[in-house]
Amino acid sequence: MRIHSALRRSVGLVAAVGLLAGLGAGAGTAAAATHAAGAQPRDIGSLYEAINGVPAHVKRGTSITVTMWYMERSPDSIQVLDDGISLSRTGGVRVDWLDPVTNKWEPTSGSWGNGSYYLQIPSKSRLVYRPGFWAHVSVRITFTKSARLGAYYLFPNAPYGYSMLAKSGREDPGAYITQARFSSSSLNLHA
């Protein structure tokens, strides 16, 4: 199964915010989506993302729960393989997910060490959403006692990995969607 990755846009966003915030982040992108042999990549629609529930100020040693929303507009449905969130700072942060299948809190499935965290959806669970449906995932972020004080920028990265499914329910080889609009948020961590 092909997996489309939104890592390229999150790394670019984190780099851009880093430059704007004077954090010294370098520009760069990660690998683009992979495609089935012989399938030509085709942009078939748009992805919209938002994050809400982020307080302006958070005390170190506490947790917050935020909700990431996403919706795609294309002729196909989207099968979510994993969800992600990117933070502009690393270290001293724990990310847990309210698993949309089990409705239980789960630890993050992985991290790339650059502030990007993801939850992998079990392959037996088919989270498929039709075009125009606003799906969401809840994320609990814990700022431990060792978290660095100051500004944190949060970027939704949901879905992080996905496949596009044609009306027949079969994978649509080469089909992908581009990010049309997203909203990020920020908070200030204090002692």
C-alpha positions, 0 to 999 in steps of 0.5 A: 500500500502506498503511503502519502506523507505530509512530512514535507509540509510540516518540516517546511512549516517548522523551518519557516516558523523557526526562521521567523521566530529567530530559532535558526531553523534551516530550510529543507524538505523531506522525501515526498510521497511514494507512488505505485510502480507505473502510476503517475502522480496526480493532484486530485484535490485539497486538504484543509486542517485546523487545530483548536483548544490551544491555550495562550499560556501553559504552566510547565508540568501540566498537560493540555488536550487539543483537537486537530480537524481535517477535511479533504475535497476530491472525487475520492475518499481518504483512508487515514493510516496515521495522524501527526502533530509538529511542535517547534520545540523538542525535549521534555514533551510527551504526546498521547493520542485519543485513538479514534478506533478504540477511544482510549489514550495511546502513547505516540507511535513514534517521533523523528526527533524534530518535534514531529509525533505520529499515531499509527492506525492499526491496519485492520482498522479502516478509517475512511472518510468521504470528501467534505467530512470533517474528521478529528483527532484529540491530542494530549501534550504534556509539558514535563518539568524539563520542558524548555520555557518560552513559545511553542508553535503547534502544527496539525499534521493530520492525516500524516499518512493516507491513501486515496480510495476511488468510488469503488473502494479500491486504492487510486494509484498516484492520486494525492491531495495538496494542502489548501489551508491550515491553521497553526497555533502557539502557546507560551510555556512558563514556570 
